[in-house]
Amino acid sequence: MLTAQLTLDPDFTIGDTDPRLFGGFIEHLGRAVYGGIYEPDHPAADSSGFRTDVLALVRELDMPITRYPGGNFVSGYRWEDGVGPRDQRPGRLELAWKSIESNAFGTNEFVQWCEQARTTPLLAVNLGSRDADAARHLVEYCNHPSGTAWSDLRIAHGFPQPHAIKHWCLGNEMDGDWQIGHKDATTYGRLARDAARSMKLVDPTIELVVCGSSGRSMPTFGQWELEVLEHTFDLVDYLSLHTYYGNPAQDTPAFLAKPDLMGDFIEETVALCDAAAAKRATRKRLMLAFDEWNVWFHSWDQDKRVTPWQMAPPLGEDVYTMEDALVVGGMLITLLNHADRVKIACLAQTVNVIAPIMTRTGGPAWRQTIFHPVSHVSRFGRGTVLRQAIQSPTYDTGERESVPYLHSACVWDPTAATLTVFALNRSLDEPLALQVGLRAFPPFSAATWQVLRDDDLRARNGEHEPDRVAPLTREGAQIQPDGLHAVLEPASWNVIRLSTAP
Ligand code: AHR
């Protein structure tokens, strides 16, 4: 049996979790929109064509912010195609994913869907194939009250009140050569600066996310951030970063260590932002928007076989395993432990495309394995993230040394006097006896414990077995004079909640 100790003190904090840390992402990609959130012919569709079964699951995840419309899609998108009378909207070749886009769903439908899903939009503008003018026109269409061509067009389209969209991304993954309109850092930095200036002139209350690197292994990582911030530091509020992990080599210990690489990426990106601040001798601190993150690799081969130029083809439909849920849980723990600087994070994506929610077009919707850690952290991760003094045995992988078997985050809610411990045991074969020192807390009297585990790390949920992998309640978390004691099963995700209530 492995043993590990955590010591906590409510005065030793990392920061409060921003609700926007629990965000999602809907892209015009595969069946995310058509057959996912929007399917007018589905028996569960409402009068707007939104699937109410999907809405219920999205609400369960409680995602306060949702990025839209891409992703790579946005870099070839004409937003004007997706507004106004549906019968006049053009069909287009969608070059990013080699599909046909009908434009039946666009910005106004997304805003309406967000209201139903109890989320708010994080809209990306196209800085791939378009310019700063197209971006500011979209801000004017969405946010200006009336009396101008673009705002009056919105009113003519049936939306008399401005949408008041606060959060905007200045393009998507502009460092990637796969991106439509890919640019070098100087060219992108200048364009992002021009777009930021004009968008903020239209509406000074908006907040802007500038593109950082689309991965830590990008050859331009580091230099990209410094050069882009050279042009945009004073105008933007957040820098983005993206990451996806996979396990094509079937090396589970290395896969379970990926959340630590995510932490390295965050800390390096913070250092780059702070170097840009130091160069300006300013106290302004840029915050991070981790606006794409997830596990993504199961669908790679299958996607290569999809015939191009279909409407809503099945792309990116990863069917997630128990093992993937552990990694997603680990990534959530990493995000919590960087709550001082990561203020926005979007699980990529929300429905059907690398998503916690799957549907069959015309059929049911169900929770994938990764739904469960996402739901746990969204429900119980709001509060103050505590610093942890951790003692845990470690292991090495080819990519990283000294990976602690225990990966944990602790969130204190002083109002409810509730402490939540999120913990992964990354050992595949040994239980881990955890002791959490709580000497500075009020006495806790109750502990609840939920576990996600399966004897088969390849176990999945599907239409016919939607709850094969689902959280179980465990007994045995004990509050003793020296703190909390619990034995975590091998390869398990654990949520232990302590409260002072009887
Ligand atoms: O989320 C899927 C894709 O991954 C997005 O379109 C792109 O930004 C990233 O490469």
Boltz pocket constraint, residues with backbone or C-beta under 6 A from the ligand:
constraints:
  - pocket:
      binder: B
      contacts: [[A, 27], [A, 29], [A, 70], [A, 71], [A, 72], [A, 73], [A, 172], [A, 173], [A, 214], [A, 292], [A, 348], [A, 349]]
      max_distance: 6.0
